[in-house]
Structures are given as C-alpha cells and as structure tokens.
C-alpha cells in the first residue's frame, strides 16, 4: 500500500510538471512573483530541496517495484534444486522492457550516467521530460525479471532529469541547470544508499561538477534531504549490513595493496569486456529481435547455472558480508546445479566474477535497462572474498578476514570502474558503517585506481565521450571549451560569390558583407576558395579593372577548414596555429555552413571562463 501511494504521488508530480510547462501565463506569474520575493541563491536551495525529495521518492518507488516483482516471481523457488523458470523470466523481462521503450518512451534511455554527462557537455544540461519516469519503469521490469544490472544509474538519470526539468521550467541559466543536474544525481545516490557524503563525492568525481560555494550548498541540501526522506520512507533498513569481526592491523597492508591491484585488473576486464559486448550488440542495431534472442539466451543460461546473477545480486552480497560459517557462505549455491557440493564454492565464485559482465552486457544489449553501478559492487564483493579465501588457503603471511576483504573489494572495483576512489571509500564506509576499515578502504581504492589508470584514463561512463572530445573535466579551460557549442559561434550570414563573378559585381557583395572574407562556392555550395577583402584593396577602388578580374583569379585557399563536428578544443588550436581571423566550417559533403570569427570565439571563451569560475 505504501509503495502504491508513492508510485501514484510520483506519477502525479510528473503529470503536474508536464501540465505546468503548458501554462505560460501561470508560469510567467510565478516567475514574476519569484523575482520579486525570492533571491536567486535561496530559490536554488528550494529547488535543491525539491530535487532531493523527488529523487528519494524515485529511489523508493523503484526498489519497491523491484522487490515486489522479485518476490512474486521467485518467492516459491526451491533452494535444494535448480529452477527452470530462470530460463524464462529474464527473456520475458527484456522483451517487456524493449516493448515499453519502443512503443511508449520511443527514445533511447540506456547508459543513464553517460547520458547525463552528454547532456552536461553537449546539450546545455537539458534532459528530456520522460527521463523523470521512463527509466524507473523500464529498469523495474528488467531487474525484477532477473536482468543482471543495477538500479542506481536509472535512478541517477531520473534524479538528474528532475533537476534539469525543474530548472528548465523556471528558465534558469545553463550553469544553474548544471548544478541542479548534479543535485539530482547526488540526491539519487544519497537516497539509494542513505549515504549523503557519497552522493556529494559521486557528483564531484563522476559528473565533474566543480566544488564551489555556489554548487556545494545546493548539492548538500539535496543529499541531506534525500537521505532523510529515505529514512522516513523505509526506516532504518539498509541495503547492506556488516559487522566487523576483526580489526584492521598494519600487517595486512601488503594484502590490501595486492587486493587493490587485483581489483584494478578486474575493473579493466569489466570495462574492456563490456565495451566489446556492446560493440557486438551494436551490429544488430536495426534488428531488435536478433538482439533479444542473443541477449536472452546468454542471460537466461547464465542465471540458470549461476542464480546469484539474478537481478542486482544484493542478496548474495549480504551473504558474503554477514556469513560466519561455511554453511552461511554455501547458501550462495542454493537453487543452482552446484547445490550440495560445497567443495565447488571457490569455483562457483570465480565463475560468477567472470560471467557477471556477460550477464550485464546481455541484459542491456538485448533490450533491457539498467546500469553498471550495482554490477561493480557485486563483482567487487565476490572478488574480495575470493582473494581472501585463496590468500588464507595458501597461508600467505598474516590471516585476512574474508568478510572484511569482500567489503574492501566492493570499494576497489567501484573505484576502478568509475575512476572514483573517493566515492568508493565513502560509499562503502557509509552504507556499512565500516569506518573502522577506513584505512584499508583508502589503500585498496587508491591502488585499484592507480592500476586501471595505467590502461584506461577514463571511467566506463566517460570513455566514449572522452574519445569524442565531449567530456567535461575539472580542468577549467577544457571544461569551458567542451561546454561551448560549435554551432553557437558559426556566423551564417555570409556573402558567397560565384567563381566567374566579375570584380564589379563583387563590390556589391563586399558592401553587404559583415566579415572580411568572401567565400567562393559553386552552385552546390561547395567551398572552392575565399577572397580576403583586405588584400584586394588595391584593385577594389579602380573601376577600370572591374571587368578584368574574376573571383577565381582573386581567391586563395583558406588557412584551414573546420568540420561541423570538430571539437572546440581543436577549433581553438587551429586558430592558434593559423592566426587566421576567420575560418570556414564545412559539412561532411564539403558544403560551406558558415564562418567562425576568432574575435567572437575568444570573447565568448573569456566570458564563459569568467562565468564558470564565479562563486
């Protein structure tokens, strides 16, 4: 009943939001009242509070839906034998999700956190209205039916979309929109895990939101609000429980460093394999049923053999974190072909670590919806436990507690996959109250991050955008250039001339030109050359030469040309290299789209650096 109430509340809020957008008169009255009575800073804090509240509602609704679906489908499964329905449920879940996305959403909602990064860098922090609810429903279906993905990325996308759409509703500027997107992401993480510090750090490390007083207070308000309301909704229950059995000692430093290196290598395996699988599924982009068949077969088969791969896998994580005896840990084998064979526990855990990435890729590639946040926690926990078990079996120096190292492994793999060591440290410490392990958490997380950074300089969320030059970073110059839009600096009001046009006719073009360059194009608009007006002054004012010169005789090759998809960092480097005042922008067919002025570009750059750096 409580879950249903919040579902209706959430949907109602979103519906009202849509109706408000269609009420310009009412909206204008509200904006006028706000301008008269509420300062910009106070209004931003109010919006941050609302974003935190709605993010907590979204997290509660999604986890409630997932838990109810899982209980309904698997509540009567036998633990002492395999279950054939594991071969059916995941395929049904992916199929239902793909139908929902294709016929109701009609938009791509996968790669939630990457989509946020793209919105920040290339779409002025604007996310579509349907992102406030579509990912919640799609991921609930996917995960509830066994999809081996996480609910965190969909909730983060939902929270960020709530922040973005509230900002758009009140017509806030791009910088404030970016802050509200960060508030939504931070509130989502804080609400999911009841970890406000981790929510703040996640936004700084993963979304690259700069830590200034202008952004710190709203993000903190969102985190605290989301955490408090999550306690109101769900009580003191936490996703993971952990009780420290053995205090950390300095003799375990070598084991912690080696575990961190192992987690870094596992993270590299996770990222590389995930990308390879995504590329494979991308080949069938226009064949959804082929993707469904391939993804469904892979996923259902893996879950049938390794039931721990079903859904988010948090039940298995809690078994490893809270087990005290072999009988407790052997519960991992329940419902599998390995039941009753505890001697295969190590093999089972190792195989789960290797196959989890394939199950996650098959889920999303087949048409499901979910993120890699939970899979990284899952793999990290299994990796840490396996590392400690093998270490103790071979009696390598000091004994290491397997429960503790399962916890440390979660921080290590998360730090490596997300390139976010601080998030890994604070998240694991907060969600398990494992502050007594703060030192080993730091050692493992930093070691994992340094290891994977050798091979992959960007996180799994940002690597594709980084290759396109569209990833915003904490480097101010690079961030400003990334946020600048090439399309916004193109001047399209140019006076093109025909190659056979005489000088007398060109004089009329020159008189109407707003720049110092006349492009010479053919009938199709292909750039053939350009005429620098300043360099033909010696003939422009001699009327007797007007019939002696034609455009093709006066044109020269441009100093350089830019493509309409050229990154702004490359645009700036091209101006610095050529010292040109104007550079033409061409499309893929070599047709002229317009010109970029160095003066205008630099003025806009300086203004954005000033705005970006203001508190």
N, C-alpha and C positions, 0 to 999 in steps of 0.2 A: 504493500500500500504506500509506504513512504517513497519507494522508488518510483512508483507510478505518479505520485504527486509531483515529484521533482522533474520527472520527464515532461509532464504537462506544463509545469511552470517554465521550464527551459524553452520548450517549443513556443509557448505563449509569448515569452520575452522576444524571441527571434521574430515571431509574426508581427508583434507590435513594432519592432525595429524596422521591418520592411514597410509597414504602413506609414511610419513616420517619415521615411525617405520620400514618400509620395505626397507629403503635405507641406509644400514650400511655404505657404502663408503661416501655418502654425510654427514651422521651423524658424522662419525669419523672426517671428515674435519672441521665440525662445532665445534666439541668438542675440536679439536686441536687449532682452532682459539680462542675459548673462554679461554682456558688455558693460551694462550699467552697474551691476551689483556684485559681480564675482571677478576677482583678478585672474590673470592667466595661470599663475602658479597654483592658486587654490583650485581652480577649475580642473587643472591637470591631476591634482591629487584626488579630487572627487571622482574623476573618470578612472583613475588607477584603482580606487576602491571598488567601483562597479566591475571593472575588468577582473579583479581578484575574486569577487563574489561569483561572477558568472563562470569563471574558469573552474572554481571549486564545484559548482553545480554540474558543469560538463564532466568533470572527472568522476563525480559521484554517480551520475547517470550512466556513464559508460561502464564503469566497473560493476554497477548494479545489474545492468543488462547482461554483461558477460557472465557474471556469476549465476544468474538465473538460467541462462541458456545452457551453461555447462552442467548445472545441477539437473536440469530437465533431461539432458541427453545422456549423461554418463552416471547419474546418481545410483543406478542399479547395476553397474558393471561389476562383474566378479573379479576379485583380486587374485584368485588362485588359478586363473586360466586366461588365455588370450581372448580378445573380443573382436569379432568380425566387423562390427559396426565402425571400428576405427578405419576401415577401408572405404566407408560410405560417407560419414559425416563431413570430413574435410572437403571432399569434392562438392558436396551439396552446398557447403558454406561459401566456397569460392564462386560457384555458379550463381547463387543468390546475390552475392556481392556484385559480381560483374553485371547482372541484370539491373540492379539498383543504380549502379554508376552509369550504365549505358542509357537507360531509359528515363531515369528520374533526375540524376545530377547532370548528366550529359557534359561532363568535364573530367579532366584528369585530376585525381585527388591523391595520388600516390606520392611517396617521397616528401612527407609532410614538412620536415625541418629544412630540407633542401629548397622546398617551395617558399618557405619563409625567407631564406637567405636570398633567393632570386627576387622576391618582392622588394626586399630592402635595397638591393643593388640596382635593379633594373626597372622596377615598377613603382618607384616612389613610396614604398612601404604600403602599397594598396593590395589588399587581398579581397577576393570575391565574397559576396554576402553568403553564398551557400556553404562556404568553408566554416561558418559558425555552427553548422549542424551536420553536414553531409559525412564528414569523417567519423563522427560519433556513431552514426547508424551503421555505416559500412564496416568499420573496424569491429563493432559489437557482433555483427553477423559472422565476420571472418574468424575472429578469435573464439567466439562461443562455440562454433562448429569445429574447432580444432586447429585453425590456422596458426602456424608456428611463428607468430610475430608478436610485437608489443603494442600496447595501447597508448604508450607515452607520446610517441610522435603525433598520432592523430589528435590527442588532447592538446598538445603544444600548438599544433596548427589551429585547432579550434579557439584556444585562448588568444593566440595572436590575431586571428581573424576577427574576434570580438573587439579587441583593442583597435585594430585598423578600421573596422566599420563604424565604431563609435566616433573615432577621430574624423572619418570622412563625413559622418552625419553632422558634426558640428564644424565642418570646414576648417580643420586645423592644418597648420603648415606641415611640410614634409618631415622636418626634424621632430616635431611633436608626435607625428604619426609613428615615426621610428621608435620613439620612447614608449608609446602605447603598445606597439607590437612586442617590444621587449617586456612590458608589464604583463601581457597576456601569456607569453612563454614562461616567464618566471613564476607567475601565479599558477600556471598549469603544473609545473614541476613541484612547486611547494605544496599544492593541493593533493597531488597524487601520492607523494611520499611523506607528507607532513614534515617537510624539510625546507624551511624558509631560506636558510643560508645557501643551500644547494641551488634553490631556484634563482637566487641573485647571481651566484657564481656561474651557473649554466648560461645565463643571458650574456654575461661578460665574456665568457670563454668561447662559446659556440656561436652565438649570434653576433659577436663582436660589437655589442653596444658599448660605447665608451662610458667609463665611470666618471661622471661629473656630478656636481651637486644638482644640476638640472634633471639628471636621469636617475640618480641614486635614490632620492626620496620617493618618487612615484613607484619605482620598482620594489622598494622595501614595503611600501604601503600595500601593493598588490600581493606580495609574498605573504606578509603577515595576515592580510585579510583572507586569502585563500586557505592558509593553514588553519586559522581559527574557525572558519566556517566548515572546513572538512572535519574538524573535531566535533562541531555541532551536529553534522550530518551522520557521522559514523562512530562517534565516541572515541575511546582511547585505542581502538584496534589499529594495528599497524600491518603493513604488507609483510614485513619480515620480523621475526622475533629472534633474539640472540642473547645468550647468557655466557659471559666469559668464564671459562673453566680454568684457564692457565694464564697468568700474567706474562707479558712480553719481557724478554731478557735480551741483553746486548749480545749474548752468544748466538742469537738467531739472525743477526744482521746478514751474514753470508747467504743464509737460506732465503731471506726476504729479497735480497738483491737478485739472486738467481730466479726466484719466483717472478719478479718484475720483468726480467729479461724474457722468461718463458711467456708471460702474458703479452709482452710486446710482439713476440713472434707469432703467437696465436692470433693477436689482433691483425697482424699483417696477412695471415692466412685467411682470416674472416673477410677483410676488405678485398683482397685480390680475388678470392673465390666468389664473393658476392658480385663484384663487377663483371667477372667472366660469365656468371649465370645470367645476369641482367642483359648482357650483350647477346647471349644466346636466345633469350626470350624476345629481345627486340627484333630479331629477324622475322618473327611472326606477328609483327605489329598489326597487320591488316587481316590476321586470321585468328580471331579471339577464341574460336572453338578448338583450334590446334593448341593454343596456349593453355586452355582449360584442361585438355586431355593430358598434355605433357606434365603440367604443374600438378594436376590432381593425382595422377598415377604416382609421381615421385613422392608427393606429400603423404598420401594415404598409406603407401607402402612403408615409408619410414616411421610413421606414427604406429602402424600395426606392429612393427618389430620393436620400436623403442617408444612406448607410450609416454615417456617423460617429455617427448617433443610436442605433446598435445597442448595447444594454446600457449599462454605466456610462460608456463613452466614454473610459476611461483611456488606451487605445492612441492615440487622437487627441491627447489632451493631451500625451503624451510626444513625439509627432511635432512638435508646435509648440514644446515646451520644448527639444528636442535637435537640431532641424534646423539645418543650417549653410548649405545652399544651397537654391535654388528647387526643385531636384529632390527634396530631402528633404521640403519642405513640400507639394509637389504629390502626395505619397503620400496625402494626405487624399482625393484624388479617386478613389483605387483602388476598383474594384467599383461605381462609380456611373455614371450617364448622362453625367457630366462628364469621364470618363476620357479623357486625350489632349488636353484643352483647358485648359492651364494659365492661359490668359487669363481664365478664369472663376473662378479661385481666390478672389478677393475676394468675388465674388457668392455663391459657394458658402458661404464662411464667414459672410457676413451672413445668408444664408437659414437656416443652421443655428442661429445665435443666435436668430432669430425663431421658429423652429419647434420648438426643443427643449422649450419649455414646453408646447406642444400634445402632443408625444410623451409627456412625463411625465404630463400630465393624463389622456391617453387610456389609458395603462398602468394607472394606479390606478383611474380611473373605470370601465374595462372589466372590472375584477375582479382585476387584478394586485396585487402587494405590493412596495412599495419606498418610498424616501424622496427628499427633495429636496436632501440634502446634496451628493451627487455631481453632480446637475444644476447646482447653483450653482457648483461648481468648474469644471465643463465650460463653462458659459456664460461664466464669468469669464475663463477662458483664451482662448476664442475672441474675446471682446470686447476683451481687452487686445491680442492680436495684430492684430486688425482696426484698432483705434485707432492702433497704432504704424505699421502699413502705410500707412494713409491720411495720417497725420501726415508720414511721410517722402516719400510721393508728392507731396504739396503743398508740401514743403520749408518747413515752418513752423518757422523758427528752427533750434535745435540738433537734431542727429540723435538719435533714440531707438532703442535696440536692441529689436527685435521680440520676441526670446526673453524678455528681462527684463520687458517690459511684458505679455507673456502671463502670466508668473508674478504680476506685480502685480495684474493683472485678476482672478485667482483670489481673492486676498485681498479685493479691493474688492467683488466681487459677493457673496461669502460674508458679509462684514461687513454689507452692506445687507440681504440676505435674512434673515439670522439676527439682525440687530441686535446683532452680537457682534464689534466691531472688534478686541479683544484676541485672540479666538480666531482670526480671520483672520490677524492678524500672526504669532502664534506658530506656528500650524499650518503655514503656508506656509514660514516660516523653518526649522522643524524638519524637515519632510518633504523639503525640497530642499537642506538645509544652506545656504540662501541668506541667511546672516546678514550678508553684505556688503551686502545690499539692505534692511537693517533700517529705515533712514531713509525710503526711498521707500515701503516697506510701510506704515509708520505714516501717512505723508501720504495715500496712496491710501485706506487703510482708514477713517481718520477723515473724510476728505472724502466718501466714499461713505455712511458712517453719518449724517453731518450732513445730507446731501442727502435721503436717504429719510426721515429723521426728520421732515422738514417735512410729508411727505404721510402717512406711516404711523408712528404712535408705538410699534407693537408688531411683533415678528417674525412671520414666517409661521407659526411654531409656536404663538405665544401670542395672536394677534389674536382668534381666535374665543373663547377663554376670557376674554380681557380684556373683550370686549363683554358677556359673561355675569357679569362681576364675580368670576370664579373663578381669576384668575391670581395666583399668589404672586409678590411682588416683594421687593426688598431693603429696602423701606420696612417697618420692623418692625410698626407699627400696622396697616398694610394687610395685611401678610402674616398676622398673627395673626387678624384678622377673616376673612380668606379661608379660613384653616385651620379656623376654628370652624364647626361644623355647626349649622344652624338646628334640625334635628331633635333634636339632643342637649340643647337648652335648653328645649324645649317641655315644659310640665307638663300632662299629660293627665288628671290626677286632679282634675277639676272637678265641681262640683255644679250642673248645669243645671236651670232651672225652667221650667215652662210659663207662657205669658203670662197665663193665667186662674187661676193658683195664688194662693190667699189668703195673707195675711201669716202667719197662724197656722201654715200648712203650711211656709212658707219658713223659719220659725225652726228647724225640724228640719234643713233643708238647711244653714243658717248654722252650726249647731253641728258639722256634719261637714266643713265647708269648710276647706281648708288655705290659702286665699288670701282676700283682702279683696273679691273680686268674684264675683257670681253671674251667670253668663250666662243670658239669656232666649232660648230657642230654640223653634222649632215642632217638630212631630212628625218632620219630615225632618232635623232637626239644623241648620237654617239659623239663623244668629245674627240675632236681632231687636233686641237691645239688651243692656244689662247693668245690674246693680244694685250700687252701691258700698255695701258693708255699713257702712262708717264713716259714711256720710252719712244713713243711716236709723236711727241710734241713738235718735233722739227718739221713734220710734214702735215700735221693736222691743220695748221693755220695757213697753209699755202694752197689756196683754192685752185691754182693752175695744175696741181698734182692730183686732184680729186678723181680724175679718170685714168690715172697712170698706175695706181696701186689697188690691188685687191686684197681681201682678207688673208688668203693663203700665203701671200707674199710677206705679210707683216707678222703672221703668227709664229709662235715658238712653242716648244714642248714645255709643259708645266714643270716646275721644280720637283714635284712629286704628286701622286694622286692618292686619294684615300677611298677605301671601300665603305659602303654604308653599314658594314658590321665591324669596322675597325675599332678595337678597344681605345678608350680615351687616353690611356697611358701611351699607346703607340702614336696617337694623334699628336700628343704633346711632344714626344720625342722627334717626330717628323718635322714639326715646326722649328724645334731647336736645331735640328741638323741642317735644314734648308734655309733657315732665316727668311722664309717667304712670308709675305703679308697676307696672301690669300692662297688657299689650296682647294682644288676641286674635289667633290665627293661623287663617286660613281657607283652605280649598282652592279649587280653580277653580270649584266649584259654590256657593261661599259657605257651606259647611258648616263648623262650628267644629271645629278639630282640637285646640285647647288654648290655653294662655296662656303668655306669656313674662314672667318677673319681672325687673324692672330690676336688683334687688339681686343675683339669681343670675347674670344676664348679666354684670354688671360684675365680680363676684367671679371668674367663670370667665375673663373677659378679663384681669384683672390677674394671675391665676395663669399663664395661657399666655404673657403678656408676660415674666413672670419666668423661666419655663422656657425660652422661646425665646431669651432674652438670656444665659442662663448659659453659661459656657465649658464 
